[in-house]
Amino acid sequence: MTHQGLRSAGWLLGLPGLGLIWVGATLYAAPDIAARIAAAGETVAQATEAGSPEPWLRVSVRGRDLVAEGEAASAA
């Protein structure tokens, strides 16, 4: 292989390291991100239960989903 061929294929040597960094960052950050989303969704769900300023809106948490249900506000 020529010197130019090694240079053009050299970036391939970094791919396994980049993959390990990506996997490590994903495994480290994913639980924290999921916990923050769940906490924010729970806060919204609790704020819209009883006595909320928007009585027609009901928000509930189902696993990782935040579900908004209710009647559409009338034009009047």
All heavy atoms as a GROMACS GRO file, in nm:
protein
  542
    1MET      N    1   0.084  -0.117   0.000
    1MET     CA    2   0.000   0.000   0.000
    1MET      C    3   0.089   0.123   0.000
    1MET      O    4   0.187   0.130   0.071
    1MET     CB    5  -0.089  -0.002   0.124
    1MET     CG    6  -0.217   0.067   0.106
    1MET     SD    7  -0.320   0.041   0.253
    1MET     CE    8  -0.474   0.056   0.175
    2THR      N    9   0.052   0.220  -0.074
    2THR     CA   10   0.132   0.341  -0.083
    2THR      C   11   0.103   0.433   0.035
    2THR      O   12   0.009   0.411   0.111
    2THR     CB   13   0.099   0.416  -0.214
    2THR    OG1   14  -0.035   0.460  -0.207
    2THR    CG2   15   0.120   0.327  -0.334
    3HIS      N   16   0.189   0.533   0.047
    3HIS     CA   17   0.171   0.629   0.156
    3HIS      C   18   0.036   0.701   0.144
    3HIS      O   19  -0.031   0.724   0.245
    3HIS     CB   20   0.287   0.730   0.153
    3HIS     CG   21   0.280   0.831   0.262
    3HIS    ND1   22   0.290   0.797   0.395
    3HIS    CD2   23   0.261   0.965   0.259
    3HIS    CE1   24   0.278   0.905   0.469
    3HIS    NE2   25   0.262   1.009   0.387
    4GLN      N   26  -0.003   0.734   0.022
    4GLN     CA   27  -0.133   0.801   0.001
    4GLN      C   28  -0.248   0.707   0.036
    4GLN      O   29  -0.349   0.750   0.093
    4GLN     CB   30  -0.145   0.847  -0.146
    4GLN     CG   31  -0.272   0.921  -0.176
    4GLN     CD   32  -0.285   1.052  -0.099
    4GLN    OE1   33  -0.186   1.113  -0.062
    4GLN    NE2   34  -0.406   1.094  -0.074
    5GLY      N   35  -0.235   0.579   0.007
    5GLY     CA   36  -0.340   0.483   0.040
    5GLY      C   37  -0.358   0.467   0.190
    5GLY      O   38  -0.469   0.454   0.239
    6LEU      N   39  -0.245   0.469   0.265
    6LEU     CA   40  -0.255   0.462   0.411
    6LEU      C   41  -0.322   0.586   0.468
    6LEU      O   42  -0.400   0.578   0.562
    6LEU     CB   43  -0.116   0.446   0.472
    6LEU     CG   44  -0.051   0.309   0.457
    6LEU    CD1   45   0.092   0.313   0.509
    6LEU    CD2   46  -0.131   0.206   0.533
    7ARG      N   47  -0.289   0.700   0.411
    7ARG     CA   48  -0.347   0.824   0.460
    7ARG      C   49  -0.497   0.828   0.435
    7ARG      O   50  -0.575   0.869   0.522
    7ARG     CB   51  -0.280   0.944   0.394
    7ARG     CG   52  -0.335   1.076   0.444
    7ARG     CD   53  -0.264   1.191   0.385
    7ARG     NE   54  -0.132   1.197   0.448
    7ARG     CZ   55  -0.052   1.300   0.441
    7ARG    NH1   56  -0.086   1.404   0.370
    7ARG    NH2   57   0.064   1.300   0.500
    8SER      N   58  -0.541   0.786   0.318
    8SER     CA   59  -0.684   0.792   0.287
    8SER      C   60  -0.763   0.689   0.366
    8SER      O   61  -0.882   0.707   0.390
    8SER     CB   62  -0.707   0.776   0.138
    8SER     OG   63  -0.667   0.647   0.096
    9ALA      N   64  -0.702   0.578   0.406
    9ALA     CA   65  -0.772   0.477   0.483
    9ALA      C   66  -0.747   0.491   0.633
    9ALA      O   67  -0.803   0.415   0.711
    9ALA     CB   68  -0.730   0.338   0.437
   10GLY      N   69  -0.669   0.588   0.674
   10GLY     CA   70  -0.635   0.604   0.815
   10GLY      C   71  -0.753   0.637   0.903
   10GLY      O   72  -0.756   0.601   1.021
   11TRP      N   73  -0.853   0.704   0.849
   11TRP     CA   74  -0.969   0.739   0.931
   11TRP      C   75  -1.045   0.615   0.975
   11TRP      O   76  -1.118   0.617   1.075
   11TRP     CB   77  -1.060   0.836   0.856
   11TRP     CG   78  -1.119   0.778   0.731
   11TRP    CD1   79  -1.067   0.780   0.607
   11TRP    CD2   80  -1.244   0.708   0.720
   11TRP    NE1   81  -1.148   0.716   0.519
   11TRP    CE2   82  -1.259   0.672   0.585
   11TRP    CE3   83  -1.344   0.674   0.810
   11TRP    CZ2   84  -1.369   0.602   0.539
   11TRP    CZ3   85  -1.454   0.605   0.764
   11TRP    CH2   86  -1.466   0.571   0.629
   12LEU      N   87  -1.028   0.504   0.902
   12LEU     CA   88  -1.094   0.380   0.941
   12LEU      C   89  -1.044   0.328   1.075
   12LEU      O   90  -1.117   0.262   1.148
   12LEU     CB   91  -1.073   0.272   0.835
   12LEU     CG   92  -1.150   0.292   0.705
   12LEU    CD1   93  -1.104   0.190   0.601
   12LEU    CD2   94  -1.299   0.281   0.728
   13LEU      N   95  -0.919   0.360   1.109
   13LEU     CA   96  -0.862   0.315   1.236
   13LEU      C   97  -0.931   0.382   1.355
   13LEU      O   98  -0.935   0.325   1.463
   13LEU     CB   99  -0.712   0.343   1.241
   13LEU     CG  100  -0.628   0.268   1.138
   13LEU    CD1  101  -0.484   0.314   1.144
   13LEU    CD2  102  -0.639   0.119   1.161
   14GLY      N  103  -0.989   0.499   1.335
   14GLY     CA  104  -1.055   0.571   1.443
   14GLY      C  105  -1.200   0.530   1.465
   14GLY      O  106  -1.259   0.565   1.568
   15LEU      N  107  -1.258   0.458   1.372
   15LEU     CA  108  -1.400   0.422   1.386
   15LEU      C  109  -1.429   0.335   1.508
   15LEU      O  110  -1.529   0.361   1.576
   15LEU     CB  111  -1.449   0.354   1.259
   15LEU     CG  112  -1.474   0.446   1.141
   15LEU    CD1  113  -1.522   0.366   1.020
   15LEU    CD2  114  -1.574   0.554   1.175
   16PRO      N  115  -1.350   0.234   1.540
   16PRO     CA  116  -1.382   0.157   1.661
   16PRO      C  117  -1.376   0.243   1.788
   16PRO      O  118  -1.462   0.229   1.876
   16PRO     CB  119  -1.274   0.048   1.664
   16PRO     CG  120  -1.230   0.034   1.523
   16PRO     CD  121  -1.241   0.170   1.464
   17GLY      N  122  -1.278   0.331   1.797
   17GLY     CA  123  -1.270   0.420   1.913
   17GLY      C  124  -1.389   0.514   1.921
   17GLY      O  125  -1.446   0.536   2.028
   18LEU      N  126  -1.428   0.568   1.807
   18LEU     CA  127  -1.545   0.655   1.803
   18LEU      C  128  -1.670   0.579   1.843
   18LEU      O  129  -1.756   0.631   1.916
   18LEU     CB  130  -1.560   0.715   1.664
   18LEU     CG  131  -1.674   0.812   1.643
   18LEU    CD1  132  -1.658   0.934   1.734
   18LEU    CD2  133  -1.682   0.855   1.498
   19GLY      N  134  -1.682   0.454   1.797
   19GLY     CA  135  -1.797   0.371   1.835
   19GLY      C  136  -1.801   0.345   1.985
   19GLY      O  137  -1.908   0.351   2.046
   20LEU      N  138  -1.686   0.319   2.045
   20LEU     CA  139  -1.682   0.297   2.190
   20LEU      C  140  -1.720   0.423   2.267
   20LEU      O  141  -1.792   0.416   2.367
   20LEU     CB  142  -1.543   0.250   2.232
   20LEU     CG  143  -1.507   0.107   2.192
   20LEU    CD1  144  -1.362   0.078   2.224
   20LEU    CD2  145  -1.599   0.009   2.261
   21ILE      N  146  -1.674   0.538   2.221
   21ILE     CA  147  -1.711   0.664   2.286
   21ILE      C  148  -1.862   0.686   2.275
   21ILE      O  149  -1.927   0.724   2.373
   21ILE     CB  150  -1.633   0.782   2.224
   21ILE    CG1  151  -1.485   0.770   2.261
   21ILE    CG2  152  -1.690   0.915   2.268
   21ILE    CD1  153  -1.396   0.867   2.186
   22TRP      N  154  -1.919   0.660   2.158
   22TRP     CA  155  -2.064   0.680   2.138
   22TRP      C  156  -2.144   0.586   2.228
   22TRP      O  157  -2.240   0.628   2.293
   22TRP     CB  158  -2.098   0.657   1.991
   22TRP     CG  159  -2.244   0.668   1.963
   22TRP    CD1  160  -2.319   0.780   1.959
   22TRP    CD2  161  -2.334   0.559   1.939
   22TRP    NE1  162  -2.449   0.749   1.933
   22TRP    CE2  163  -2.461   0.614   1.920
   22TRP    CE3  164  -2.317   0.422   1.932
   22TRP    CZ2  165  -2.572   0.536   1.894
   22TRP    CZ3  166  -2.428   0.344   1.905
   22TRP    CH2  167  -2.554   0.402   1.887
   23VAL      N  168  -2.106   0.459   2.232
   23VAL     CA  169  -2.178   0.362   2.316
   23VAL      C  170  -2.166   0.400   2.463
   23VAL      O  171  -2.265   0.397   2.538
   23VAL     CB  172  -2.126   0.218   2.291
   23VAL    CG1  173  -2.177   0.122   2.396
   23VAL    CG2  174  -2.166   0.172   2.152
   24GLY      N  175  -2.047   0.438   2.506
   24GLY     CA  176  -2.028   0.476   2.646
   24GLY      C  177  -2.111   0.598   2.683
   24GLY      O  178  -2.174   0.603   2.789
   25ALA      N  179  -2.112   0.698   2.595
   25ALA     CA  180  -2.190   0.818   2.623
   25ALA      C  181  -2.340   0.788   2.626
   25ALA      O  182  -2.414   0.841   2.708
   25ALA     CB  183  -2.160   0.926   2.519
   26THR      N  184  -2.385   0.702   2.537
   26THR     CA  185  -2.526   0.666   2.533
   26THR      C  186  -2.567   0.591   2.659
   26THR      O  187  -2.671   0.620   2.719
   26THR     CB  188  -2.555   0.579   2.409
   26THR    OG1  189  -2.520   0.654   2.293
   26THR    CG2  190  -2.700   0.541   2.401
   27LEU      N  191  -2.487   0.496   2.700
   27LEU     CA  192  -2.521   0.419   2.820
   27LEU      C  193  -2.514   0.505   2.946
   27LEU      O  194  -2.589   0.484   3.041
   27LEU     CB  195  -2.428   0.299   2.834
   27LEU     CG  196  -2.445   0.189   2.730
   27LEU    CD1  197  -2.339   0.082   2.747
   27LEU    CD2  198  -2.583   0.130   2.736
   28TYR      N  199  -2.426   0.602   2.947
   28TYR     CA  200  -2.412   0.690   3.063
   28TYR      C  201  -2.524   0.794   3.068
   28TYR      O  202  -2.577   0.822   3.174
   28TYR     CB  203  -2.276   0.760   3.057
   28TYR     CG  204  -2.254   0.861   3.166
   28TYR    CD1  205  -2.230   0.821   3.297
   28TYR    CD2  206  -2.260   0.997   3.140
   28TYR    CE1  207  -2.212   0.913   3.398
   28TYR    CE2  208  -2.241   1.089   3.240
   28TYR     CZ  209  -2.216   1.048   3.368
   28TYR     OH  210  -2.199   1.139   3.468
   29ALA      N  211  -2.561   0.851   2.955
   29ALA     CA  212  -2.655   0.963   2.953
   29ALA      C  213  -2.802   0.919   2.943
   29ALA      O  214  -2.890   0.992   2.989
   29ALA     CB  215  -2.623   1.056   2.836
   30ALA      N  216  -2.831   0.806   2.884
   30ALA     CA  217  -2.970   0.766   2.859
   30ALA      C  218  -3.055   0.757   2.986
   30ALA      O  219  -3.167   0.808   2.988
   30ALA     CB  220  -2.974   0.635   2.782
   31PRO      N  221  -3.007   0.695   3.094
   31PRO     CA  222  -3.092   0.689   3.214
   31PRO      C  223  -3.122   0.828   3.272
   31PRO      O  224  -3.233   0.854   3.320
   31PRO     CB  225  -3.012   0.605   3.313
   31PRO     CG  226  -2.918   0.526   3.229
   31PRO     CD  227  -2.888   0.613   3.111
   32ASP      N  228  -3.025   0.919   3.267
   32ASP     CA  229  -3.045   1.054   3.319
   32ASP      C  230  -3.148   1.130   3.235
   32ASP      O  231  -3.234   1.199   3.288
   32ASP     CB  232  -2.912   1.129   3.322
   32ASP     CG  233  -2.925   1.267   3.383
   32ASP    OD1  234  -2.992   1.278   3.488
   32ASP    OD2  235  -2.869   1.363   3.326
   33ILE      N  236  -3.139   1.115   3.105
   33ILE     CA  237  -3.234   1.183   3.016
   33ILE      C  238  -3.375   1.128   3.039
   33ILE      O  239  -3.471   1.204   3.048
   33ILE     CB  240  -3.191   1.166   2.869
   33ILE    CG1  241  -3.061   1.244   2.844
   33ILE    CG2  242  -3.300   1.212   2.774
   33ILE    CD1  243  -2.997   1.215   2.710
   34ALA      N  244  -3.388   0.996   3.049
   34ALA     CA  245  -3.520   0.935   3.072
   34ALA      C  246  -3.578   0.979   3.206
   34ALA      O  247  -3.698   1.006   3.217
   34ALA     CB  248  -3.509   0.783   3.067
   35ALA      N  249  -3.494   0.991   3.309
   35ALA     CA  250  -3.542   1.035   3.440
   35ALA      C  251  -3.589   1.180   3.436
   35ALA      O  252  -3.691   1.214   3.497
   35ALA     CB  253  -3.432   1.019   3.544
   36ARG      N  254  -3.517   1.265   3.363
   36ARG     CA  255  -3.559   1.406   3.353
   36ARG      C  256  -3.691   1.419   3.278
   36ARG      O  257  -3.777   1.499   3.316
   36ARG     CB  258  -3.451   1.488   3.284
   36ARG     CG  259  -3.339   1.524   3.377
   36ARG     CD  260  -3.256   1.635   3.319
   36ARG     NE  261  -3.129   1.579   3.277
   36ARG     CZ  262  -3.047   1.635   3.192
   36ARG    NH1  263  -3.077   1.748   3.136
   36ARG    NH2  264  -2.933   1.577   3.161
   37ILE      N  265  -3.708   1.342   3.171
   37ILE     CA  266  -3.834   1.346   3.096
   37ILE      C  267  -3.950   1.297   3.182
   37ILE      O  268  -4.058   1.357   3.183
   37ILE     CB  269  -3.822   1.262   2.967
   37ILE    CG1  270  -3.726   1.331   2.870
   37ILE    CG2  271  -3.958   1.239   2.903
   37ILE    CD1  272  -3.692   1.248   2.749
   38ALA      N  273  -3.927   1.189   3.256
   38ALA     CA  274  -4.033   1.136   3.343
   38ALA      C  275  -4.070   1.235   3.452
   38ALA      O  276  -4.187   1.254   3.484
   38ALA     CB  277  -3.989   1.004   3.404
   39ALA      N  278  -3.970   1.302   3.510
   39ALA     CA  279  -3.998   1.400   3.616
   39ALA      C  280  -4.076   1.519   3.560
   39ALA      O  281  -4.171   1.567   3.624
   39ALA     CB  282  -3.868   1.446   3.680
   40ALA      N  283  -4.037   1.567   3.444
   40ALA     CA  284  -4.108   1.680   3.384
   40ALA      C  285  -4.251   1.641   3.348
   40ALA      O  286  -4.345   1.718   3.370
   40ALA     CB  287  -4.034   1.729   3.261
   41GLY      N  288  -4.269   1.521   3.295
   41GLY     CA  289  -4.404   1.474   3.261
   41GLY      C  290  -4.491   1.456   3.383
   41GLY      O  291  -4.610   1.489   3.382
   42GLU      N  292  -4.434   1.405   3.490
   42GLU     CA  293  -4.510   1.386   3.614
   42GLU      C  294  -4.552   1.521   3.672
   42GLU      O  295  -4.664   1.535   3.721
   42GLU     CB  296  -4.426   1.308   3.714
   42GLU     CG  297  -4.502   1.266   3.837
   42GLU     CD  298  -4.615   1.169   3.806
   42GLU    OE1  299  -4.600   1.085   3.715
   42GLU    OE2  300  -4.719   1.178   3.873
   43THR      N  301  -4.466   1.620   3.663
   43THR     CA  302  -4.500   1.754   3.711
   43THR      C  303  -4.618   1.812   3.633
   43THR      O  304  -4.711   1.868   3.691
   43THR     CB  305  -4.378   1.848   3.699
   43THR    OG1  306  -4.271   1.792   3.774
   43THR    CG2  307  -4.409   1.986   3.749
   44VAL      N  308  -4.614   1.796   3.502
   44VAL     CA  309  -4.724   1.846   3.418
   44VAL      C  310  -4.851   1.768   3.448
   44VAL      O  311  -4.960   1.827   3.460
   44VAL     CB  312  -4.687   1.835   3.268
   44VAL    CG1  313  -4.807   1.862   3.181
   44VAL    CG2  314  -4.575   1.929   3.234
   45ALA      N  315  -4.842   1.637   3.464
   45ALA     CA  316  -4.960   1.555   3.492
   45ALA      C  317  -5.023   1.593   3.625
   45ALA      O  318  -5.146   1.603   3.637
   45ALA     CB  319  -4.924   1.407   3.491
   46GLN      N  320  -4.942   1.617   3.727
   46GLN     CA  321  -4.996   1.656   3.858
   46GLN      C  322  -5.058   1.795   3.853
   46GLN      O  323  -5.159   1.820   3.920
   46GLN     CB  324  -4.887   1.651   3.963
   46GLN     CG  325  -4.845   1.510   3.999
   46GLN     CD  326  -4.729   1.507   4.096
   46GLN    OE1  327  -4.674   1.610   4.131
   46GLN    NE2  328  -4.692   1.388   4.139
   47ALA      N  329  -5.001   1.884   3.775
   47ALA     CA  330  -5.054   2.020   3.767
   47ALA      C  331  -5.186   2.027   3.693
   47ALA      O  332  -5.262   2.122   3.711
   47ALA     CB  333  -4.952   2.111   3.698
   48THR      N  334  -5.216   1.929   3.610
   48THR     CA  335  -5.340   1.934   3.533
   48THR      C  336  -5.447   1.840   3.586
   48THR      O  337  -5.549   1.821   3.522
   48THR     CB  338  -5.312   1.898   3.385
   48THR    OG1  339  -5.254   1.769   3.379
   48THR    CG2  340  -5.224   1.999   3.319
   49GLU      N  341  -5.428   1.782   3.702
   49GLU     CA  342  -5.529   1.691   3.756
   49GLU      C  343  -5.650   1.771   3.802
   49GLU      O  344  -5.726   1.822   3.722
   49GLU     CB  345  -5.470   1.608   3.870
   49GLU     CG  346  -5.378   1.501   3.818
   49GLU     CD  347  -5.315   1.420   3.928
   49GLU    OE1  348  -5.323   1.456   4.045
   49GLU    OE2  349  -5.257   1.317   3.894
   50ALA      N  350  -5.674   1.784   3.925
   50ALA     CA  351  -5.794   1.852   3.975
   50ALA      C  352  -5.764   1.998   4.005
   50ALA      O  353  -5.658   2.032   4.056
   50ALA     CB  354  -5.843   1.783   4.102
   51GLY      N  355  -5.859   2.083   3.971
   51GLY     CA  356  -5.845   2.224   4.004
   51GLY      C  357  -5.745   2.298   3.919
   51GLY      O  358  -5.694   2.401   3.958
   52SER      N  359  -5.716   2.247   3.803
   52SER     CA  360  -5.619   2.316   3.717
   52SER      C  361  -5.686   2.432   3.646
   52SER      O  362  -5.807   2.438   3.633
   52SER     CB  363  -5.560   2.218   3.615
   52SER     OG  364  -5.658   2.186   3.518
   53PRO      N  365  -5.607   2.528   3.598
   53PRO     CA  366  -5.666   2.640   3.526
   53PRO      C  367  -5.729   2.598   3.392
   53PRO      O  368  -5.807   2.672   3.336
   53PRO     CB  369  -5.548   2.734   3.503
   53PRO     CG  370  -5.427   2.657   3.533
   53PRO     CD  371  -5.466   2.540   3.615
   54GLU      N  372  -5.698   2.481   3.345
   54GLU     CA  373  -5.758   2.428   3.222
   54GLU      C  374  -5.835   2.301   3.257
   54GLU      O  375  -5.784   2.190   3.243
   54GLU     CB  376  -5.648   2.397   3.119
   54GLU     CG  377  -5.558   2.513   3.083
   54GLU     CD  378  -5.631   2.624   3.010
   54GLU    OE1  379  -5.743   2.602   2.960
   54GLU    OE2  380  -5.575   2.734   3.005
   55PRO      N  381  -5.960   2.312   3.304
   55PRO     CA  382  -6.033   2.194   3.350
   55PRO      C  383  -6.065   2.095   3.238
   55PRO      O  384  -6.092   1.979   3.266
   55PRO     CB  385  -6.161   2.254   3.409
   55PRO     CG  386  -6.175   2.386   3.347
   55PRO     CD  387  -6.037   2.434   3.315
   56TRP      N  388  -6.060   2.137   3.114
   56TRP     CA  389  -6.092   2.047   3.004
   56TRP      C  390  -5.973   1.960   2.965
   56TRP      O  391  -5.987   1.866   2.889
   56TRP     CB  392  -6.137   2.128   2.882
   56TRP     CG  393  -6.041   2.235   2.842
   56TRP    CD1  394  -6.040   2.364   2.887
   56TRP    CD2  395  -5.930   2.222   2.755
   56TRP    NE1  396  -5.935   2.432   2.832
   56TRP    CE2  397  -5.866   2.347   2.749
   56TRP    CE3  398  -5.878   2.119   2.679
   56TRP    CZ2  399  -5.754   2.370   2.673
   56TRP    CZ3  400  -5.765   2.142   2.603
   56TRP    CH2  401  -5.705   2.267   2.599
   57LEU      N  402  -5.855   1.990   3.019
   57LEU     CA  403  -5.734   1.916   2.983
   57LEU      C  404  -5.698   1.816   3.091
   57LEU      O  405  -5.692   1.849   3.209
   57LEU     CB  406  -5.617   2.014   2.964
   57LEU     CG  407  -5.481   1.953   2.934
   57LEU    CD1  408  -5.484   1.879   2.801
   57LEU    CD2  409  -5.376   2.061   2.933
   58ARG      N  410  -5.677   1.691   3.050
   58ARG     CA  411  -5.631   1.587   3.141
   58ARG      C  412  -5.503   1.528   3.084
   58ARG      O  413  -5.500   1.484   2.969
   58ARG     CB  414  -5.737   1.479   3.155
   58ARG     CG  415  -5.862   1.526   3.228
   58ARG     CD  416  -5.967   1.417   3.238
   58ARG     NE  417  -6.003   1.354   3.112
   58ARG     CZ  418  -6.084   1.407   3.020
   58ARG    NH1  419  -6.137   1.526   3.041
   58ARG    NH2  420  -6.113   1.342   2.909
   59VAL      N  421  -5.398   1.528   3.163
   59VAL     CA  422  -5.269   1.475   3.121
   59VAL      C  423  -5.234   1.358   3.211
   59VAL      O  424  -5.249   1.366   3.332
   59VAL     CB  425  -5.159   1.584   3.129
   59VAL    CG1  426  -5.025   1.528   3.088
   59VAL    CG2  427  -5.194   1.702   3.040
   60SER      N  428  -5.190   1.249   3.150
   60SER     CA  429  -5.150   1.133   3.228
   60SER      C  430  -5.018   1.079   3.174
   60SER      O  431  -4.982   1.104   3.059
   60SER     CB  432  -5.258   1.025   3.224
   60SER     OG  433  -5.278   0.982   3.091
   61VAL      N  434  -4.948   1.006   3.259
   61VAL     CA  435  -4.822   0.945   3.221
   61VAL      C  436  -4.845   0.796   3.205
   61VAL      O  437  -4.897   0.730   3.295
   61VAL     CB  438  -4.714   0.971   3.328
   61VAL    CG1  439  -4.584   0.902   3.291
   61VAL    CG2  440  -4.692   1.119   3.347
   62ARG      N  441  -4.808   0.742   3.089
   62ARG     CA  442  -4.820   0.598   3.062
   62ARG      C  443  -4.683   0.549   3.015
   62ARG      O  444  -4.649   0.562   2.898
   62ARG     CB  445  -4.924   0.572   2.955
   62ARG     CG  446  -5.064   0.608   2.999
   62ARG     CD  447  -5.165   0.576   2.892
   62ARG     NE  448  -5.294   0.633   2.930
   62ARG     CZ  449  -5.389   0.661   2.844
   62ARG    NH1  450  -5.373   0.638   2.716
   62ARG    NH2  451  -5.503   0.712   2.885
   63GLY      N  452  -4.608   0.497   3.108
   63GLY     CA  453  -4.473   0.452   3.075
   63GLY      C  454  -4.385   0.571   3.039
   63GLY      O  455  -4.365   0.660   3.120
   64ARG      N  456  -4.337   0.574   2.917
   64ARG     CA  457  -4.255   0.686   2.872
   64ARG      C  458  -4.335   0.788   2.793
   64ARG      O  459  -4.280   0.882   2.739
   64ARG     CB  460  -4.140   0.633   2.786
   64ARG     CG  461  -4.043   0.547   2.865
   64ARG     CD  462  -3.934   0.495   2.780
   64ARG     NE  463  -3.853   0.604   2.730
   64ARG     CZ  464  -3.750   0.587   2.649
   64ARG    NH1  465  -3.718   0.468   2.609
   64ARG    NH2  466  -3.681   0.690   2.606
   65ASP      N  467  -4.468   0.769   2.785
   65ASP     CA  468  -4.553   0.858   2.707
   65ASP      C  469  -4.627   0.955   2.797
   65ASP      O  470  -4.670   0.919   2.907
   65ASP     CB  471  -4.655   0.778   2.626
   65ASP     CG  472  -4.590   0.688   2.523
   65ASP    OD1  473  -4.479   0.722   2.477
   65ASP    OD2  474  -4.649   0.585   2.488
   66LEU      N  475  -4.645   1.075   2.751
   66LEU     CA  476  -4.726   1.175   2.817
   66LEU      C  477  -4.850   1.193   2.731
   66LEU      O  478  -4.840   1.232   2.615
   66LEU     CB  479  -4.649   1.306   2.830
   66LEU     CG  480  -4.710   1.415   2.915
   66LEU    CD1  481  -4.724   1.367   3.059
   66LEU    CD2  482  -4.627   1.540   2.910
   67VAL      N  483  -4.967   1.159   2.785
   67VAL     CA  484  -5.090   1.158   2.707
   67VAL      C  485  -5.178   1.275   2.751
   67VAL      O  486  -5.210   1.289   2.870
   67VAL     CB  487  -5.165   1.024   2.727
   67VAL    CG1  488  -5.294   1.022   2.646
   67VAL    CG2  489  -5.076   0.909   2.688
   68ALA      N  490  -5.217   1.358   2.655
   68ALA     CA  491  -5.309   1.470   2.681
   68ALA      C  492  -5.446   1.434   2.622
   68ALA      O  493  -5.456   1.398   2.507
   68ALA     CB  494  -5.256   1.598   2.618
   69GLU      N  495  -5.549   1.444   2.706
   69GLU     CA  496  -5.685   1.412   2.665
   69GLU      C  497  -5.776   1.524   2.714
   69GLU      O  498  -5.744   1.597   2.805
   69GLU     CB  499  -5.730   1.279   2.726
   69GLU     CG  500  -5.645   1.162   2.689
   69GLU     CD  501  -5.682   1.038   2.768
   69GLU    OE1  502  -5.708   1.048   2.888
   69GLU    OE2  503  -5.685   0.932   2.704
   70GLY      N  504  -5.892   1.533   2.651
   70GLY     CA  505  -5.991   1.630   2.699
   70GLY      C  506  -6.078   1.683   2.588
   70GLY      O  507  -6.067   1.643   2.472
   71GLU      N  508  -6.164   1.772   2.625
   71GLU     CA  509  -6.256   1.835   2.531
   71GLU      C  510  -6.192   1.961   2.477
   71GLU      O  511  -6.125   2.035   2.549
   71GLU     CB  512  -6.386   1.872   2.603
   71GLU     CG  513  -6.460   1.757   2.665
   71GLU     CD  514  -6.515   1.661   2.560
   71GLU    OE1  515  -6.561   1.708   2.454
   71GLU    OE2  516  -6.511   1.540   2.585
   72ALA      N  517  -6.216   1.987   2.351
   72ALA     CA  518  -6.166   2.110   2.292
   72ALA      C  519  -6.247   2.226   2.346
   72ALA      O  520  -6.367   2.215   2.370
   72ALA     CB  521  -6.179   2.105   2.140
   73ALA      N  522  -6.180   2.336   2.369
   73ALA     CA  523  -6.249   2.455   2.420
   73ALA      C  524  -6.348   2.504   2.315
   73ALA      O  525  -6.322   2.502   2.196
   73ALA     CB  526  -6.148   2.562   2.451
   74SER      N  527  -6.466   2.548   2.361
   74SER     CA  528  -6.566   2.595   2.267
   74SER      C  529  -6.534   2.736   2.219
   74SER      O  530  -6.456   2.809   2.282
   74SER     CB  531  -6.704   2.594   2.334
   74SER     OG  532  -6.707   2.691   2.437
   75ALA      N  533  -6.594   2.774   2.110
   75ALA     CA  534  -6.570   2.907   2.055
   75ALA      C  535  -6.629   3.016   2.146
   75ALA      O  536  -6.583   3.129   2.146
   75ALA     CB  537  -6.631   2.917   1.917
   76ALA      N  538  -6.733   2.979   2.223
   76ALA     CA  539  -6.795   3.078   2.312
   76ALA      C  540  -6.701   3.105   2.426
   76ALA      O  541  -6.692   3.209   2.481
   76ALA     CB  542  -6.927   3.023   2.363
   0.00000   0.00000   0.00000
